[in-house]
Amino acid sequence: MAYTQPMLNRGYAYMSIVGPEDEGGTLLAHLARVYSHSSEEEWQQNLSHGEVTVDGVVAHGSESLAAGQTLVWNRPPWFEPAAPQQFEVLLDDAHLVAVNKPSGLPTLPGGGFMENTLLRLVQKQFPGANPVHRLGRATSGIVLFAKTSEAAAMLTANWNTDRVQKIYRAVAQGVARQDDYEIVAPIGLVPHPLIGSVWAASVSGKPSKSLAKAILRTASSTTFEVSLHSGRPHQIRIHLASIGHPLVGDPLYGVGGKPFENLPGLPGDGGYLLHAQFLKFTHPVTGEHVDLEAALPSGFL
């Protein structure tokens, strides 16, 4: 797999609107809380370099905030981590393009990545294409892009219904006692002492449904085929963990579908095997049946 070297990007302007809950607080405290990757001392250095504006005026940090103000952090260019650059095109017509994303390549900008993303790479080859959905950075497999607004609107409306079949392959810890599982644990945001909040199994979360079938067992693991019947963040990782089978190597979720208190890595880190293998749907424009398959990467049995 070809990787780029760390890339110096063009920087990025992060914009936000001050909410009522932040009114009266200082800008410095607000920045350190919202962008918690940096301390107040580090933010003060950014402010001294003129990187932050409030309603278009360069800020110094001691300003008292008011609801409705516009904050912009003009982050200077930074070196992005290396990422895979090759992807396989599975479908290409006037309205759609589908690709097989490699593990390690983010779908969208975020988490330190701006240019080393599947979105940027696909748009170089297919200008105007935009993803209908996303996969986590460590997850490989099918990502579907729409080239037209008509296709995007129809696919988005049907994406989390039974009109679109999404089937994944996942390698999980432990030997499954059953062949089939219907998993309906609700998924929602829960507080986390290190990263603020994270998606997890939660009684107050949104209804979620996955069907998991054990297709291979070893002495210490089970390979599942998982069909999604809802579209929550990290759904497969959370749902398999909720039935006692976290993904092998998952740095975020343990048994029960809850995040580890002391994370062994960052939430976006990989180390696990999860692959979007099949995608089946009716073409939103032609009405034809589309049946896509992305070959399993190395590591899957």
C-alpha positions as a LaTeX table, in Angstrom:
\begin{tabular}{lrrr}
\hline
Residue & $x$ (\AA) & $y$ (\AA) & $z$ (\AA) \\
\hline
Met1 & 0.00 & 0.00 & 0.00 \\
Ala2 & 1.47 & 3.35 & $-1.08$ \\
Tyr3 & 1.61 & 6.02 & 1.64 \\
Thr4 & 2.36 & 9.70 & 1.34 \\
Gln5 & 5.06 & 11.28 & 3.41 \\
Pro6 & 3.76 & 13.68 & 6.08 \\
Met7 & 2.22 & 16.54 & 4.09 \\
Leu8 & 2.27 & 20.27 & 4.84 \\
Asn9 & $-1.27$ & 21.43 & 4.14 \\
Arg10 & $-2.69$ & 24.92 & 3.57 \\
Gly11 & $-4.01$ & 25.47 & 7.07 \\
Tyr12 & $-7.67$ & 25.82 & 7.96 \\
Ala13 & $-10.09$ & 28.37 & 9.44 \\
Tyr14 & $-12.25$ & 26.84 & 12.18 \\
Met15 & $-15.39$ & 28.94 & 12.75 \\
Ser16 & $-17.89$ & 28.72 & 15.61 \\
Ile17 & $-20.70$ & 30.80 & 17.10 \\
Val18 & $-20.71$ & 31.59 & 20.81 \\
Gly19 & $-23.72$ & 29.98 & 22.50 \\
Pro20 & $-25.70$ & 31.31 & 25.47 \\
Glu21 & $-23.94$ & 28.85 & 27.80 \\
Asp22 & $-20.58$ & 30.55 & 27.10 \\
Glu23 & $-21.72$ & 34.14 & 27.52 \\
Gly24 & $-19.67$ & 36.05 & 30.08 \\
Gly25 & $-16.71$ & 33.67 & 30.05 \\
Thr26 & $-13.31$ & 34.59 & 28.71 \\
Leu27 & $-12.21$ & 33.70 & 25.20 \\
Leu28 & $-9.11$ & 31.90 & 26.50 \\
Ala29 & $-11.13$ & 29.60 & 28.78 \\
His30 & $-13.60$ & 28.93 & 25.97 \\
Leu31 & $-10.88$ & 27.92 & 23.49 \\
Ala32 & $-9.18$ & 25.60 & 25.98 \\
Arg33 & $-12.50$ & 23.90 & 26.69 \\
Val34 & $-13.79$ & 23.57 & 23.11 \\
Tyr35 & $-10.40$ & 22.67 & 21.58 \\
Ser36 & $-9.14$ & 20.63 & 24.52 \\
His37 & $-6.16$ & 19.24 & 22.58 \\
Ser38 & $-4.30$ & 22.40 & 23.70 \\
Ser39 & $-3.86$ & 23.90 & 27.17 \\
Glu40 & $-4.60$ & 27.51 & 28.10 \\
Glu41 & $-0.86$ & 28.22 & 27.87 \\
Glu42 & $-0.72$ & 26.80 & 24.34 \\
Trp43 & $-3.82$ & 28.76 & 23.34 \\
Gln44 & $-2.29$ & 31.95 & 24.71 \\
Gln45 & 0.65 & 31.40 & 22.36 \\
Asn46 & $-1.76$ & 30.96 & 19.41 \\
Leu47 & $-3.57$ & 34.14 & 20.42 \\
Ser48 & $-0.28$ & 36.05 & 20.64 \\
His49 & 0.39 & 35.06 & 17.02 \\
Gly50 & $-2.90$ & 36.65 & 15.93 \\
Glu51 & $-4.54$ & 33.35 & 14.98 \\
Val52 & $-7.96$ & 33.99 & 16.60 \\
Thr53 & $-10.55$ & 36.65 & 15.75 \\
Val54 & $-13.84$ & 37.60 & 17.41 \\
Asp55 & $-16.30$ & 39.18 & 14.96 \\
Gly56 & $-13.37$ & 39.83 & 12.64 \\
Val57 & $-11.15$ & 41.54 & 15.22 \\
Val58 & $-7.87$ & 39.92 & 16.29 \\
Ala59 & $-8.36$ & 38.71 & 19.88 \\
His60 & $-5.99$ & 38.50 & 22.84 \\
Gly61 & $-7.77$ & 35.99 & 25.10 \\
Ser62 & $-9.06$ & 38.18 & 27.93 \\
Glu63 & $-12.18$ & 39.23 & 26.01 \\
Ser64 & $-15.55$ & 38.50 & 27.66 \\
Leu65 & $-17.74$ & 36.57 & 25.22 \\
Ala66 & $-21.32$ & 37.36 & 24.22 \\
Ala67 & $-23.80$ & 34.95 & 22.67 \\
Gly68 & $-23.91$ & 35.17 & 18.89 \\
Gln69 & $-20.33$ & 36.30 & 18.38 \\
Thr70 & $-18.36$ & 34.62 & 15.59 \\
Leu71 & $-15.03$ & 33.06 & 16.54 \\
Val72 & $-12.49$ & 32.06 & 13.91 \\
Trp73 & $-9.28$ & 30.17 & 14.60 \\
Asn74 & $-6.99$ & 30.55 & 11.58 \\
Arg75 & $-4.86$ & 27.50 & 12.13 \\
Pro76 & $-1.53$ & 27.80 & 10.29 \\
Pro77 & $-0.43$ & 25.04 & 7.89 \\
Trp78 & 0.66 & 21.84 & 9.65 \\
Phe79 & 2.17 & 18.50 & 8.68 \\
Glu80 & $-0.52$ & 15.85 & 8.34 \\
Pro81 & 0.22 & 12.21 & 9.21 \\
Ala82 & 0.99 & 9.89 & 6.32 \\
Ala83 & $-1.97$ & 7.96 & 4.90 \\
Pro84 & $-2.65$ & 5.42 & 2.12 \\
Gln85 & $-3.24$ & 7.02 & $-1.28$ \\
Gln86 & $-4.56$ & 4.17 & $-3.42$ \\
Phe87 & $-8.18$ & 3.10 & $-3.74$ \\
Glu88 & $-10.08$ & 0.80 & $-6.08$ \\
Val89 & $-13.00$ & 2.14 & $-8.11$ \\
Leu90 & $-15.92$ & $-0.30$ & $-7.90$ \\
Leu91 & $-18.58$ & 1.70 & $-9.75$ \\
Asp92 & $-18.43$ & 4.76 & $-12.01$ \\
Asp93 & $-21.38$ & 6.17 & $-13.94$ \\
Ala94 & $-22.94$ & 9.57 & $-14.58$ \\
His95 & $-24.48$ & 9.78 & $-11.11$ \\
Leu96 & $-22.42$ & 7.61 & $-8.74$ \\
Val97 & $-18.93$ & 6.47 & $-7.93$ \\
Ala98 & $-18.11$ & 3.78 & $-5.37$ \\
Val99 & $-14.61$ & 3.03 & $-4.11$ \\
Asn100 & $-12.87$ & 0.55 & $-1.83$ \\
Lys101 & $-11.26$ & 2.67 & 0.89 \\
Pro102 & $-8.08$ & 1.34 & 2.51 \\
Ser103 & $-7.72$ & 1.22 & 6.28 \\
Gly104 & $-5.79$ & 4.21 & 7.60 \\
Leu105 & $-7.26$ & 6.78 & 5.20 \\
Pro106 & $-9.88$ & 9.16 & 6.68 \\
Thr107 & $-13.05$ & 9.59 & 4.65 \\
Leu108 & $-13.44$ & 13.28 & 5.50 \\
Pro109 & $-11.21$ & 16.05 & 6.88 \\
Gly110 & $-10.81$ & 16.03 & 10.66 \\
Gly111 & $-8.56$ & 14.82 & 13.45 \\
Gly112 & $-5.48$ & 16.48 & 11.97 \\
Phe113 & $-6.21$ & 15.40 & 8.38 \\
Met114 & $-7.24$ & 17.88 & 5.69 \\
Glu115 & $-5.60$ & 16.82 & 2.41 \\
Asn116 & $-4.75$ & 13.16 & 3.15 \\
Thr117 & $-8.41$ & 12.11 & 2.94 \\
Leu118 & $-10.51$ & 9.93 & 0.66 \\
Leu119 & $-12.67$ & 12.95 & $-0.17$ \\
Arg120 & $-9.72$ & 14.92 & $-1.56$ \\
Leu121 & $-8.33$ & 11.93 & $-3.47$ \\
Val122 & $-11.67$ & 11.00 & $-5.05$ \\
Gln123 & $-12.44$ & 14.60 & $-6.00$ \\
Lys124 & $-9.12$ & 14.86 & $-7.86$ \\
Gln125 & $-10.36$ & 12.06 & $-10.12$ \\
Phe126 & $-14.11$ & 12.83 & $-9.94$ \\
Pro127 & $-14.62$ & 16.57 & $-9.33$ \\
Gly128 & $-17.89$ & 17.34 & $-7.58$ \\
Ala129 & $-18.36$ & 13.85 & $-6.10$ \\
Asn130 & $-19.40$ & 13.86 & $-2.43$ \\
Pro131 & $-19.73$ & 10.90 & $-0.06$ \\
Val132 & $-23.22$ & 9.71 & 0.86 \\
His133 & $-21.84$ & 8.24 & 4.10 \\
Arg134 & $-18.50$ & 7.78 & 5.82 \\
Leu135 & $-16.33$ & 5.04 & 7.26 \\
Gly136 & $-14.00$ & 5.46 & 10.23 \\
Arg137 & $-10.33$ & 5.96 & 9.41 \\
Ala138 & $-9.36$ & 2.40 & 10.39 \\
Thr139 & $-12.38$ & 0.82 & 8.67 \\
Ser140 & $-11.85$ & $-0.36$ & 5.10 \\
Gly141 & $-14.32$ & $-1.07$ & 2.34 \\
Ile142 & $-17.07$ & 0.47 & 0.23 \\
Val143 & $-17.71$ & 4.20 & 0.30 \\
Leu144 & $-20.40$ & 5.50 & $-2.08$ \\
Phe145 & $-20.16$ & 8.99 & $-3.61$ \\
Ala146 & $-22.89$ & 10.90 & $-5.43$ \\
Lys147 & $-21.96$ & 12.99 & $-8.48$ \\
Thr148 & $-25.35$ & 14.73 & $-8.78$ \\
Ser149 & $-27.70$ & 16.39 & $-6.30$ \\
Glu150 & $-30.54$ & 14.16 & $-7.51$ \\
Ala151 & $-28.64$ & 10.97 & $-6.66$ \\
Ala152 & $-27.43$ & 12.39 & $-3.34$ \\
Ala153 & $-30.93$ & 13.37 & $-2.20$ \\
Met154 & $-32.50$ & 9.99 & $-2.99$ \\
Leu155 & $-29.67$ & 7.96 & $-1.47$ \\
Thr156 & $-29.59$ & 10.07 & 1.69 \\
Ala157 & $-33.35$ & 9.63 & 2.15 \\
Asn158 & $-33.05$ & 5.84 & 1.88 \\
Trp159 & $-29.66$ & 5.27 & 3.49 \\
Asn160 & $-30.79$ & 4.10 & 6.93 \\
Thr161 & $-33.72$ & 2.08 & 5.66 \\
Asp162 & $-33.98$ & $-1.51$ & 4.42 \\
Arg163 & $-33.78$ & $-0.18$ & 0.86 \\
Val164 & $-30.00$ & $-0.07$ & 1.29 \\
Gln165 & $-28.25$ & $-3.24$ & 2.49 \\
Lys166 & $-24.89$ & $-2.68$ & 4.22 \\
Ile167 & $-22.94$ & $-5.80$ & 5.21 \\
Tyr168 & $-19.61$ & $-5.73$ & 7.06 \\
Arg169 & $-16.96$ & $-8.26$ & 8.10 \\
Ala170 & $-15.53$ & $-7.86$ & 11.63 \\
Val171 & $-13.02$ & $-9.84$ & 13.70 \\
Ala172 & $-14.02$ & $-9.83$ & 17.38 \\
Gln173 & $-12.61$ & $-11.09$ & 20.66 \\
Gly174 & $-13.89$ & $-14.32$ & 22.18 \\
Val175 & $-15.70$ & $-17.35$ & 20.81 \\
Ala176 & $-19.36$ & $-16.67$ & 20.05 \\
Arg177 & $-21.79$ & $-19.08$ & 21.72 \\
Gln178 & $-24.56$ & $-18.33$ & 19.22 \\
Asp179 & $-24.58$ & $-18.33$ & 15.43 \\
Asp180 & $-26.88$ & $-15.33$ & 15.11 \\
Tyr181 & $-27.45$ & $-12.19$ & 17.19 \\
Glu182 & $-29.99$ & $-9.41$ & 16.92 \\
Ile183 & $-28.41$ & $-6.43$ & 18.70 \\
Val184 & $-30.61$ & $-3.47$ & 19.60 \\
Ala185 & $-28.57$ & $-1.62$ & 22.23 \\
Pro186 & $-29.34$ & 2.13 & 21.96 \\
Ile187 & $-26.36$ & 4.33 & 21.05 \\
Gly188 & $-25.75$ & 7.86 & 22.28 \\
Leu189 & $-23.11$ & 10.26 & 23.54 \\
Val190 & $-21.73$ & 9.54 & 27.02 \\
Pro191 & $-19.26$ & 11.62 & 29.05 \\
His192 & $-15.60$ & 10.62 & 29.08 \\
Pro193 & $-12.96$ & 11.98 & 31.48 \\
Leu194 & $-10.25$ & 12.28 & 28.81 \\
Ile195 & $-12.04$ & 13.24 & 25.59 \\
Gly196 & $-15.18$ & 14.98 & 26.82 \\
Ser197 & $-17.79$ & 12.71 & 25.27 \\
Val198 & $-17.92$ & 9.68 & 23.00 \\
Trp199 & $-20.55$ & 7.54 & 21.29 \\
Ala200 & $-21.32$ & 4.35 & 23.23 \\
Ala201 & $-24.06$ & 1.99 & 24.33 \\
Ser202 & $-26.45$ & 4.10 & 26.40 \\
Val203 & $-29.98$ & 3.52 & 27.69 \\
Ser204 & $-30.78$ & 7.12 & 26.76 \\
Gly205 & $-29.33$ & 6.77 & 23.25 \\
Lys206 & $-31.09$ & 6.45 & 19.91 \\
Pro207 & $-32.64$ & 3.13 & 18.77 \\
Ser208 & $-30.13$ & 1.03 & 16.85 \\
Lys209 & $-30.18$ & $-2.39$ & 15.25 \\
Ser210 & $-27.54$ & $-4.76$ & 13.91 \\
Leu211 & $-27.75$ & $-8.40$ & 12.87 \\
Ala212 & $-24.53$ & $-10.34$ & 13.48 \\
Lys213 & $-23.80$ & $-13.82$ & 12.14 \\
Ala214 & $-20.80$ & $-15.83$ & 13.33 \\
Ile215 & $-19.10$ & $-17.19$ & 10.20 \\
Leu216 & $-15.71$ & $-18.30$ & 11.57 \\
Arg217 & $-14.40$ & $-19.20$ & 15.02 \\
Thr218 & $-10.83$ & $-19.64$ & 16.21 \\
Ala219 & $-9.55$ & $-20.49$ & 19.67 \\
Ser220 & $-9.82$ & $-16.85$ & 20.76 \\
Ser221 & $-11.82$ & $-14.90$ & 18.19 \\
Thr222 & $-14.95$ & $-14.86$ & 16.06 \\
Thr223 & $-15.37$ & $-13.40$ & 12.60 \\
Phe224 & $-18.84$ & $-11.89$ & 12.21 \\
Glu225 & $-20.83$ & $-10.82$ & 9.20 \\
Val226 & $-22.83$ & $-7.80$ & 10.37 \\
Ser227 & $-25.82$ & $-6.19$ & 8.64 \\
Leu228 & $-26.67$ & $-2.64$ & 9.67 \\
His229 & $-30.32$ & $-1.62$ & 10.08 \\
Ser230 & $-29.52$ & 1.84 & 11.46 \\
Gly231 & $-26.63$ & 4.22 & 11.02 \\
Arg232 & $-25.16$ & 5.28 & 14.35 \\
Pro233 & $-21.50$ & 6.31 & 14.79 \\
His234 & $-19.22$ & 3.33 & 15.54 \\
Gln235 & $-22.32$ & 1.12 & 15.55 \\
Ile236 & $-20.66$ & $-2.22$ & 14.80 \\
Arg237 & $-17.82$ & $-1.64$ & 17.25 \\
Ile238 & $-20.29$ & $-0.67$ & 19.98 \\
His239 & $-22.86$ & $-3.37$ & 19.24 \\
Leu240 & $-20.42$ & $-6.27$ & 19.10 \\
Ala241 & $-18.77$ & $-5.03$ & 22.30 \\
Ser242 & $-22.22$ & $-4.77$ & 23.92 \\
Ile243 & $-22.74$ & $-8.54$ & 23.51 \\
Gly244 & $-19.29$ & $-9.31$ & 24.93 \\
His245 & $-17.28$ & $-9.38$ & 21.68 \\
Pro246 & $-15.27$ & $-6.15$ & 21.21 \\
Leu247 & $-13.25$ & $-6.00$ & 18.02 \\
Val248 & $-9.78$ & $-7.46$ & 18.36 \\
Gly249 & $-7.40$ & $-4.52$ & 18.86 \\
Asp250 & $-10.09$ & $-1.87$ & 19.35 \\
Pro251 & $-8.49$ & 1.01 & 21.32 \\
Leu252 & $-11.81$ & 2.57 & 22.33 \\
Tyr253 & $-14.53$ & 0.04 & 23.25 \\
Gly254 & $-14.49$ & $-2.77$ & 25.79 \\
Val255 & $-17.04$ & $-5.38$ & 26.86 \\
Gly256 & $-20.46$ & $-3.80$ & 27.28 \\
Gly257 & $-20.04$ & $-1.25$ & 24.48 \\
Lys258 & $-18.58$ & 1.38 & 26.81 \\
Pro259 & $-15.32$ & 3.28 & 26.21 \\
Phe260 & $-12.24$ & 2.46 & 28.25 \\
Glu261 & $-11.64$ & 5.01 & 31.00 \\
Asn262 & $-7.90$ & 5.01 & 30.37 \\
Leu263 & $-7.70$ & 4.91 & 26.59 \\
Pro264 & $-4.79$ & 2.88 & 25.19 \\
Gly265 & $-4.87$ & 5.17 & 22.14 \\
Leu266 & $-6.82$ & 7.94 & 20.48 \\
Pro267 & $-10.42$ & 7.29 & 19.36 \\
Gly268 & $-9.41$ & 7.41 & 15.69 \\
Asp269 & $-6.58$ & 4.91 & 16.08 \\
Gly270 & $-6.78$ & 1.59 & 14.28 \\
Gly271 & $-5.54$ & $-1.86$ & 15.14 \\
Tyr272 & $-8.84$ & $-3.63$ & 14.51 \\
Leu273 & $-10.29$ & $-5.39$ & 11.44 \\
Leu274 & $-13.61$ & $-3.98$ & 10.18 \\
His275 & $-14.50$ & $-4.00$ & 6.48 \\
Ala276 & $-17.56$ & $-2.72$ & 4.58 \\
Gln277 & $-17.76$ & $-5.70$ & 2.23 \\
Phe278 & $-21.16$ & $-5.53$ & 0.50 \\
Leu279 & $-23.50$ & $-2.71$ & $-0.51$ \\
Lys280 & $-26.79$ & $-3.41$ & $-2.27$ \\
Phe281 & $-29.36$ & $-0.83$ & $-3.37$ \\
Thr282 & $-31.56$ & 0.38 & $-6.22$ \\
His283 & $-29.85$ & 2.96 & $-8.40$ \\
Pro284 & $-31.49$ & 6.29 & $-7.51$ \\
Val285 & $-31.74$ & 7.42 & $-11.15$ \\
Thr286 & $-31.80$ & 4.38 & $-13.44$ \\
Gly287 & $-33.74$ & 2.08 & $-11.11$ \\
Glu288 & $-31.29$ & $-0.77$ & $-11.72$ \\
His289 & $-30.20$ & $-3.08$ & $-8.91$ \\
Val290 & $-26.65$ & $-2.34$ & $-7.75$ \\
Asp291 & $-24.70$ & $-5.08$ & $-5.97$ \\
Leu292 & $-21.19$ & $-4.03$ & $-4.88$ \\
Glu293 & $-18.48$ & $-6.08$ & $-3.22$ \\
Ala294 & $-15.10$ & $-4.91$ & $-1.91$ \\
Ala295 & $-12.46$ & $-7.64$ & $-1.65$ \\
Leu296 & $-11.27$ & $-8.40$ & 1.87 \\
Pro297 & $-7.89$ & $-6.88$ & 2.75 \\
Ser298 & $-5.09$ & $-8.95$ & 4.26 \\
Gly299 & $-5.63$ & $-10.02$ & 7.83 \\
Phe300 & $-9.15$ & $-11.37$ & 7.38 \\
Leu301 & $-9.60$ & $-15.12$ & 7.27 \\
\hline
\end{tabular}
